Structure formats: C-alpha cells, structure tokens
Amino acid sequence: MKKIAFYGKGGIGKSTTASNVSAAFAEMGRRVCQIGCDPKNDSTRLLLGRICKETVLDIEREKKGAAELSDIVHTGWHDIKCIEAGGPDPGVGCAGRGIIVALERLKALHAIEDEDIVLYDVLGDVVCGGFAVPIREGYATEIYIVSSGELMSLYAANNIAKGVARFAARGSVRLGGIIGNSRNVAREEELLTAFAERLNTRLIAFVPRAQVVHAAEIRRKTVIEYAPEDAQAEIYRALARAIETNDRLSVPQSMEFEELEALVESYGN
C-alpha cells in the first residue's frame, strides 16, 4: 500500500490535483481511497459529483460513536473510496482536533486495509498539530507539496517541508517532491525547480493553468473523466505514474524567509 498526502497553501488547487491523481490511479486499475482532511468536506467533490455531507465526524455525532463503514465510505468514480473527515462549523471548535478524532475512528473501523493507493488531502501548512496527524502518526509516509511560484505559496511549502523534516527525524515519513500548479508567474517552472532543489527534493510535475480544469470543476468532474483525451488529463496521468514509481524520497532542508524572498526575486518576481 502506498500512503501519500498532499499538502499546500489554501486555494492552491490541492484538492483538484489530488482528485485528478486519484482518478488517474483508478483508471490504471489501482484500488484507491481518497480522504479529505478539511472541514469544508470538498476534497472528494469531483470524484463523487457532489459535496459529501456524510462526514466521519457528523456520522459519529449522529450515531453517538456507533458509525459503520457503510455510513462514512462512499463510492466515487471508477470505484474510488471517498471519505471526508469533516469538522466543526466555521468559527466553532477546532478543525485540527476534528482530523485527529476522524482518523482515529477510521483506524478503529479498519476502513483502509486493501487499497493500493491511499491519498490524504490535507488543509493548510502544518501550523496546527491536528493537520500534522497524517505525517506525525504515520498515516502517510510520502508527502507531496502542491505550490505555485507565488511567494506566499512557496512560503507555505517551505513551512510544510520544515514540518516533514521534523517528523522524518523520528519516523519513516519523507518528502516525495513538489507538484507545481501554475499561476502564470514569471519563469515559474524554473523557479519551482530551483526551489525544490534547494529543499533537497525535486519538481515531480508542473501542471499548467488550463481552462479545461475550470470547465470540469463546474460540472463536478475531474479532467480525467470530463475530457480524457485532453492534454491536461495526460499531465495528471503522468503525475500518477511518477508518484507510483518514485524512489527519490528525501528529508527536506527548509530555508529562511529572507533566502526564499531572494530566490523568488532572482527569477524576476
């Protein structure tokens, strides 16, 4: 079983990328489970064709701790297992704590046992202990950071790398690479390549900005499902293949913010 997690700054396109990669794996015949670790419950929307309202935390509350697998595991496109951890309403409670409770419950129910690929789609940049659980507790052993060439996206990616390095010192978690999700920044692919090398990893894929991604999202579909012959679909397939065969895992080396600023500026941004 390959256990991976996608992290990245909010709004960077992490869930869209994760869902397309899951779809590509499923298309390859792999047994896939995607777990959304975000109280918005929208990680699996493109795989289910809807927002999942039956989250682990909601069902646990409703059934007073007696949730069953059939209540919280939903079947998406190409039989992908879709699970949403859930969380509190905006402004109420701790979302990170919700992730802890949800993942512990999934473990107790043996929800993930026979998959080839388990993909955790995690909110934020590891500033909260709850969102670090997939790394800290060994649920995921390969971390992929989704980032554009924008300064604050790279800043979040650098923070995530710092967290991965901390947990790598006492466990098996490693950084698998940077996934570039373009925002049409000047010399973006070059910048992301240099950034990845500085972190002691590599740019495993560069996903260009494309209208077909937006068109697919509006229709609640991945590009793999909506436009399987499009060049963008092949980019996601190539990323899935690169992840499946990736043996270049590393302990990252983060940088100081001033060095990051200088790097971004040196590429004309």
Contacts in CASP RR format, 6 or more apart in sequence:
PFRMAT RR
TARGET T0000
AUTHOR 0000-0000-0000
METHOD contacts of the structure
MODEL  1
MKKIAFYGKGGIGKSTTASNVSAAFAEMGRRVCQIGCDPKNDSTRLLLGR
ICKETVLDIEREKKGAAELSDIVHTGWHDIKCIEAGGPDPGVGCAGRGII
VALERLKALHAIEDEDIVLYDVLGDVVCGGFAVPIREGYATEIYIVSSGE
LMSLYAANNIAKGVARFAARGSVRLGGIIGNSRNVAREEELLTAFAERLN
TRLIAFVPRAQVVHAAEIRRKTVIEYAPEDAQAEIYRALARAIETNDRLS
VPQSMEFEELEALVESYGN
1 112 0 8 1.000
1 115 0 8 1.000
1 116 0 8 1.000
1 117 0 8 1.000
1 118 0 8 1.000
2 116 0 8 1.000
2 117 0 8 1.000
2 118 0 8 1.000
2 142 0 8 1.000
2 243 0 8 1.000
2 244 0 8 1.000
3 118 0 8 1.000
3 120 0 8 1.000
3 138 0 8 1.000
3 139 0 8 1.000
3 140 0 8 1.000
3 141 0 8 1.000
3 142 0 8 1.000
4 117 0 8 1.000
4 118 0 8 1.000
4 119 0 8 1.000
4 120 0 8 1.000
4 140 0 8 1.000
4 141 0 8 1.000
4 142 0 8 1.000
4 143 0 8 1.000
4 144 0 8 1.000
4 243 0 8 1.000
5 119 0 8 1.000
5 120 0 8 1.000
5 121 0 8 1.000
5 122 0 8 1.000
5 134 0 8 1.000
5 135 0 8 1.000
5 139 0 8 1.000
5 140 0 8 1.000
5 142 0 8 1.000
5 143 0 8 1.000
5 144 0 8 1.000
6 14 0 8 1.000
6 17 0 8 1.000
6 18 0 8 1.000
6 21 0 8 1.000
6 119 0 8 1.000
6 120 0 8 1.000
6 121 0 8 1.000
6 122 0 8 1.000
6 144 0 8 1.000
6 145 0 8 1.000
6 146 0 8 1.000
6 179 0 8 1.000
7 14 0 8 1.000
7 122 0 8 1.000
7 124 0 8 1.000
7 125 0 8 1.000
7 126 0 8 1.000
7 143 0 8 1.000
7 144 0 8 1.000
7 145 0 8 1.000
7 146 0 8 1.000
7 160 0 8 1.000
8 14 0 8 1.000
8 122 0 8 1.000
8 124 0 8 1.000
8 125 0 8 1.000
8 145 0 8 1.000
8 146 0 8 1.000
8 147 0 8 1.000
8 153 0 8 1.000
8 156 0 8 1.000
8 157 0 8 1.000
8 160 0 8 1.000
9 124 0 8 1.000
9 125 0 8 1.000
9 147 0 8 1.000
9 152 0 8 1.000
9 153 0 8 1.000
9 155 0 8 1.000
9 156 0 8 1.000
9 157 0 8 1.000
10 123 0 8 1.000
10 124 0 8 1.000
10 156 0 8 1.000
12 146 0 8 1.000
12 147 0 8 1.000
12 148 0 8 1.000
12 153 0 8 1.000
12 156 0 8 1.000
12 181 0 8 1.000
13 146 0 8 1.000
13 181 0 8 1.000
14 121 0 8 1.000
14 146 0 8 1.000
14 181 0 8 1.000
15 36 0 8 1.000
15 38 0 8 1.000
15 42 0 8 1.000
15 43 0 8 1.000
15 45 0 8 1.000
15 46 0 8 1.000
15 121 0 8 1.000
16 46 0 8 1.000
16 213 0 8 1.000
16 217 0 8 1.000
17 146 0 8 1.000
17 179 0 8 1.000
17 181 0 8 1.000
17 207 0 8 1.000
17 236 0 8 1.000
17 239 0 8 1.000
18 34 0 8 1.000
18 43 0 8 1.000
18 119 0 8 1.000
18 121 0 8 1.000
19 34 0 8 1.000
19 43 0 8 1.000
19 44 0 8 1.000
19 45 0 8 1.000
19 46 0 8 1.000
19 47 0 8 1.000
19 121 0 8 1.000
19 222 0 8 1.000
20 46 0 8 1.000
20 222 0 8 1.000
20 223 0 8 1.000
20 224 0 8 1.000
20 233 0 8 1.000
20 236 0 8 1.000
21 119 0 8 1.000
21 236 0 8 1.000
21 239 0 8 1.000
21 240 0 8 1.000
21 243 0 8 1.000
22 32 0 8 1.000
22 34 0 8 1.000
22 47 0 8 1.000
22 80 0 8 1.000
22 117 0 8 1.000
22 119 0 8 1.000
23 46 0 8 1.000
23 47 0 8 1.000
23 77 0 8 1.000
23 78 0 8 1.000
23 80 0 8 1.000
23 222 0 8 1.000
23 224 0 8 1.000
23 225 0 8 1.000
23 236 0 8 1.000
24 224 0 8 1.000
24 233 0 8 1.000
24 236 0 8 1.000
24 237 0 8 1.000
24 239 0 8 1.000
24 240 0 8 1.000
24 241 0 8 1.000
25 32 0 8 1.000
25 116 0 8 1.000
25 117 0 8 1.000
25 240 0 8 1.000
25 244 0 8 1.000
26 32 0 8 1.000
26 77 0 8 1.000
26 78 0 8 1.000
26 79 0 8 1.000
26 80 0 8 1.000
27 78 0 8 1.000
27 224 0 8 1.000
27 237 0 8 1.000
28 237 0 8 1.000
28 240 0 8 1.000
28 241 0 8 1.000
28 244 0 8 1.000
29 78 0 8 1.000
30 116 0 8 1.000
30 117 0 8 1.000
30 244 0 8 1.000
31 79 0 8 1.000
31 81 0 8 1.000
31 114 0 8 1.000
31 115 0 8 1.000
31 116 0 8 1.000
31 117 0 8 1.000
32 78 0 8 1.000
32 80 0 8 1.000
32 81 0 8 1.000
32 115 0 8 1.000
32 116 0 8 1.000
32 117 0 8 1.000
32 118 0 8 1.000
32 119 0 8 1.000
33 80 0 8 1.000
33 81 0 8 1.000
33 82 0 8 1.000
33 83 0 8 1.000
33 111 0 8 1.000
33 112 0 8 1.000
33 115 0 8 1.000
33 117 0 8 1.000
33 118 0 8 1.000
33 119 0 8 1.000
34 43 0 8 1.000
34 44 0 8 1.000
34 47 0 8 1.000
34 80 0 8 1.000
34 81 0 8 1.000
34 82 0 8 1.000
34 83 0 8 1.000
34 119 0 8 1.000
34 121 0 8 1.000
35 43 0 8 1.000
35 83 0 8 1.000
35 84 0 8 1.000
35 85 0 8 1.000
35 103 0 8 1.000
35 106 0 8 1.000
35 112 0 8 1.000
35 118 0 8 1.000
35 119 0 8 1.000
35 120 0 8 1.000
35 121 0 8 1.000
36 43 0 8 1.000
36 44 0 8 1.000
36 83 0 8 1.000
36 84 0 8 1.000
36 85 0 8 1.000
36 86 0 8 1.000
36 120 0 8 1.000
36 121 0 8 1.000
36 122 0 8 1.000
37 43 0 8 1.000
37 85 0 8 1.000
37 99 0 8 1.000
37 102 0 8 1.000
37 103 0 8 1.000
37 120 0 8 1.000
37 121 0 8 1.000
37 122 0 8 1.000
37 123 0 8 1.000
37 131 0 8 1.000
37 134 0 8 1.000
38 84 0 8 1.000
38 85 0 8 1.000
38 86 0 8 1.000
38 95 0 8 1.000
38 121 0 8 1.000
38 122 0 8 1.000
38 123 0 8 1.000
39 85 0 8 1.000
39 86 0 8 1.000
39 87 0 8 1.000
39 88 0 8 1.000
39 90 0 8 1.000
39 95 0 8 1.000
39 98 0 8 1.000
39 123 0 8 1.000
40 123 0 8 1.000
41 51 0 8 1.000
41 52 0 8 1.000
41 53 0 8 1.000
41 55 0 8 1.000
41 84 0 8 1.000
41 86 0 8 1.000
42 51 0 8 1.000
43 84 0 8 1.000
43 121 0 8 1.000
44 52 0 8 1.000
44 74 0 8 1.000
44 76 0 8 1.000
44 82 0 8 1.000
44 83 0 8 1.000
44 84 0 8 1.000
45 51 0 8 1.000
45 52 0 8 1.000
45 220 0 8 1.000
46 216 0 8 1.000
46 217 0 8 1.000
46 220 0 8 1.000
46 221 0 8 1.000
46 222 0 8 1.000
46 225 0 8 1.000
47 76 0 8 1.000
47 77 0 8 1.000
47 80 0 8 1.000
47 82 0 8 1.000
47 222 0 8 1.000
48 74 0 8 1.000
48 76 0 8 1.000
48 77 0 8 1.000
48 82 0 8 1.000
49 76 0 8 1.000
49 220 0 8 1.000
49 221 0 8 1.000
50 220 0 8 1.000
52 74 0 8 1.000
52 82 0 8 1.000
52 84 0 8 1.000
54 71 0 8 1.000
54 72 0 8 1.000
54 74 0 8 1.000
54 84 0 8 1.000
55 72 0 8 1.000
55 84 0 8 1.000
55 85 0 8 1.000
55 86 0 8 1.000
55 87 0 8 1.000
55 102 0 8 1.000
56 67 0 8 1.000
56 72 0 8 1.000
56 83 0 8 1.000
56 84 0 8 1.000
56 85 0 8 1.000
56 86 0 8 1.000
56 101 0 8 1.000
56 102 0 8 1.000
56 105 0 8 1.000
56 106 0 8 1.000
57 85 0 8 1.000
57 86 0 8 1.000
57 87 0 8 1.000
57 98 0 8 1.000
57 101 0 8 1.000
57 102 0 8 1.000
58 86 0 8 1.000
58 87 0 8 1.000
59 67 0 8 1.000
59 71 0 8 1.000
59 72 0 8 1.000
60 67 0 8 1.000
60 101 0 8 1.000
60 102 0 8 1.000
60 105 0 8 1.000
63 71 0 8 1.000
65 105 0 8 1.000
67 105 0 8 1.000
67 109 0 8 1.000
68 109 0 8 1.000
69 109 0 8 1.000
69 111 0 8 1.000
72 83 0 8 1.000
72 106 0 8 1.000
72 109 0 8 1.000
72 111 0 8 1.000
73 81 0 8 1.000
73 82 0 8 1.000
73 83 0 8 1.000
73 111 0 8 1.000
74 81 0 8 1.000
74 82 0 8 1.000
74 83 0 8 1.000
75 81 0 8 1.000
75 82 0 8 1.000
76 82 0 8 1.000
77 221 0 8 1.000
77 222 0 8 1.000
77 225 0 8 1.000
81 112 0 8 1.000
81 115 0 8 1.000
83 106 0 8 1.000
83 111 0 8 1.000
85 98 0 8 1.000
85 99 0 8 1.000
85 102 0 8 1.000
85 103 0 8 1.000
86 98 0 8 1.000
86 102 0 8 1.000
87 95 0 8 1.000
87 98 0 8 1.000
87 99 0 8 1.000
87 102 0 8 1.000
88 94 0 8 1.000
88 95 0 8 1.000
88 98 0 8 1.000
94 128 0 8 1.000
95 123 0 8 1.000
95 128 0 8 1.000
95 131 0 8 1.000
96 128 0 8 1.000
96 129 0 8 1.000
96 130 0 8 1.000
96 131 0 8 1.000
96 133 0 8 1.000
97 130 0 8 1.000
98 130 0 8 1.000
99 122 0 8 1.000
99 130 0 8 1.000
99 131 0 8 1.000
99 133 0 8 1.000
100 130 0 8 1.000
100 133 0 8 1.000
103 133 0 8 1.000
103 134 0 8 1.000
103 137 0 8 1.000
103 139 0 8 1.000
106 112 0 8 1.000
112 118 0 8 1.000
117 244 0 8 1.000
118 139 0 8 1.000
118 140 0 8 1.000
120 134 0 8 1.000
120 139 0 8 1.000
120 140 0 8 1.000
122 131 0 8 1.000
122 134 0 8 1.000
123 131 0 8 1.000
124 131 0 8 1.000
124 156 0 8 1.000
125 156 0 8 1.000
125 157 0 8 1.000
125 159 0 8 1.000
125 160 0 8 1.000
126 132 0 8 1.000
126 135 0 8 1.000
126 159 0 8 1.000
126 160 0 8 1.000
126 162 0 8 1.000
126 163 0 8 1.000
126 164 0 8 1.000
127 159 0 8 1.000
129 136 0 8 1.000
132 163 0 8 1.000
132 167 0 8 1.000
133 139 0 8 1.000
134 140 0 8 1.000
135 143 0 8 1.000
135 163 0 8 1.000
135 164 0 8 1.000
135 167 0 8 1.000
135 173 0 8 1.000
136 167 0 8 1.000
138 171 0 8 1.000
138 172 0 8 1.000
138 173 0 8 1.000
140 173 0 8 1.000
141 172 0 8 1.000
141 173 0 8 1.000
141 174 0 8 1.000
142 173 0 8 1.000
142 174 0 8 1.000
142 175 0 8 1.000
142 176 0 8 1.000
142 243 0 8 1.000
142 246 0 8 1.000
142 249 0 8 1.000
143 160 0 8 1.000
143 164 0 8 1.000
143 173 0 8 1.000
143 174 0 8 1.000
143 175 0 8 1.000
143 176 0 8 1.000
143 177 0 8 1.000
144 175 0 8 1.000
144 176 0 8 1.000
144 177 0 8 1.000
144 178 0 8 1.000
144 179 0 8 1.000
144 204 0 8 1.000
144 243 0 8 1.000
145 157 0 8 1.000
145 160 0 8 1.000
145 161 0 8 1.000
145 175 0 8 1.000
145 177 0 8 1.000
145 178 0 8 1.000
145 179 0 8 1.000
146 178 0 8 1.000
146 179 0 8 1.000
146 180 0 8 1.000
146 181 0 8 1.000
147 153 0 8 1.000
147 154 0 8 1.000
147 156 0 8 1.000
147 157 0 8 1.000
147 178 0 8 1.000
147 179 0 8 1.000
147 180 0 8 1.000
147 181 0 8 1.000
147 192 0 8 1.000
147 195 0 8 1.000
148 154 0 8 1.000
148 180 0 8 1.000
148 181 0 8 1.000
148 182 0 8 1.000
148 183 0 8 1.000
148 185 0 8 1.000
148 188 0 8 1.000
148 192 0 8 1.000
149 180 0 8 1.000
149 183 0 8 1.000
149 185 0 8 1.000
149 188 0 8 1.000
149 191 0 8 1.000
149 192 0 8 1.000
149 195 0 8 1.000
149 264 0 8 1.000
149 269 0 8 1.000
150 183 0 8 1.000
150 185 0 8 1.000
151 260 0 8 1.000
151 261 0 8 1.000
151 264 0 8 1.000
151 269 0 8 1.000
153 183 0 8 1.000
154 195 0 8 1.000
154 260 0 8 1.000
154 264 0 8 1.000
155 257 0 8 1.000
155 260 0 8 1.000
157 178 0 8 1.000
157 195 0 8 1.000
157 199 0 8 1.000
158 199 0 8 1.000
158 254 0 8 1.000
158 255 0 8 1.000
158 257 0 8 1.000
158 260 0 8 1.000
159 254 0 8 1.000
161 175 0 8 1.000
161 199 0 8 1.000
161 201 0 8 1.000
161 252 0 8 1.000
161 253 0 8 1.000
161 254 0 8 1.000
162 252 0 8 1.000
162 254 0 8 1.000
163 254 0 8 1.000
164 173 0 8 1.000
164 174 0 8 1.000
164 175 0 8 1.000
164 251 0 8 1.000
164 252 0 8 1.000
165 251 0 8 1.000
165 252 0 8 1.000
165 253 0 8 1.000
165 254 0 8 1.000
167 173 0 8 1.000
168 174 0 8 1.000
168 175 0 8 1.000
168 251 0 8 1.000
168 252 0 8 1.000
169 251 0 8 1.000
174 249 0 8 1.000
174 250 0 8 1.000
174 251 0 8 1.000
175 199 0 8 1.000
175 200 0 8 1.000
175 201 0 8 1.000
175 249 0 8 1.000
175 250 0 8 1.000
175 251 0 8 1.000
175 252 0 8 1.000
176 201 0 8 1.000
176 204 0 8 1.000
176 243 0 8 1.000
176 246 0 8 1.000
176 248 0 8 1.000
176 249 0 8 1.000
176 250 0 8 1.000
177 196 0 8 1.000
177 201 0 8 1.000
177 202 0 8 1.000
177 203 0 8 1.000
177 204 0 8 1.000
177 246 0 8 1.000
177 248 0 8 1.000
177 250 0 8 1.000
178 192 0 8 1.000
178 195 0 8 1.000
178 196 0 8 1.000
178 199 0 8 1.000
178 201 0 8 1.000
178 202 0 8 1.000
178 203 0 8 1.000
178 204 0 8 1.000
179 203 0 8 1.000
179 204 0 8 1.000
179 205 0 8 1.000
179 207 0 8 1.000
179 239 0 8 1.000
180 188 0 8 1.000
180 189 0 8 1.000
180 192 0 8 1.000
180 203 0 8 1.000
180 205 0 8 1.000
180 206 0 8 1.000
180 207 0 8 1.000
181 207 0 8 1.000
182 188 0 8 1.000
182 189 0 8 1.000
182 206 0 8 1.000
182 207 0 8 1.000
182 208 0 8 1.000
182 209 0 8 1.000
183 209 0 8 1.000
184 209 0 8 1.000
185 191 0 8 1.000
185 269 0 8 1.000
186 267 0 8 1.000
186 268 0 8 1.000
186 269 0 8 1.000
187 267 0 8 1.000
187 268 0 8 1.000
187 269 0 8 1.000
188 206 0 8 1.000
189 203 0 8 1.000
189 206 0 8 1.000
190 267 0 8 1.000
191 263 0 8 1.000
191 264 0 8 1.000
191 267 0 8 1.000
191 269 0 8 1.000
192 203 0 8 1.000
192 206 0 8 1.000
193 202 0 8 1.000
193 203 0 8 1.000
194 263 0 8 1.000
194 267 0 8 1.000
195 203 0 8 1.000
195 260 0 8 1.000
195 263 0 8 1.000
196 202 0 8 1.000
196 203 0 8 1.000
198 253 0 8 1.000
198 255 0 8 1.000
198 263 0 8 1.000
199 252 0 8 1.000
199 253 0 8 1.000
199 254 0 8 1.000
199 255 0 8 1.000
200 250 0 8 1.000
200 251 0 8 1.000
200 252 0 8 1.000
200 253 0 8 1.000
201 248 0 8 1.000
201 250 0 8 1.000
201 252 0 8 1.000
202 248 0 8 1.000
204 239 0 8 1.000
204 242 0 8 1.000
204 243 0 8 1.000
204 246 0 8 1.000
205 235 0 8 1.000
205 238 0 8 1.000
205 239 0 8 1.000
205 242 0 8 1.000
207 232 0 8 1.000
207 235 0 8 1.000
207 236 0 8 1.000
207 239 0 8 1.000
208 232 0 8 1.000
208 235 0 8 1.000
210 230 0 8 1.000
210 231 0 8 1.000
210 232 0 8 1.000
212 223 0 8 1.000
212 226 0 8 1.000
212 227 0 8 1.000
212 230 0 8 1.000
212 232 0 8 1.000
213 223 0 8 1.000
213 232 0 8 1.000
215 226 0 8 1.000
215 227 0 8 1.000
216 222 0 8 1.000
216 223 0 8 1.000
216 225 0 8 1.000
216 226 0 8 1.000
216 227 0 8 1.000
219 226 0 8 1.000
222 236 0 8 1.000
223 230 0 8 1.000
223 232 0 8 1.000
223 233 0 8 1.000
223 236 0 8 1.000
224 233 0 8 1.000
224 236 0 8 1.000
224 237 0 8 1.000
227 233 0 8 1.000
255 263 0 8 1.000
END
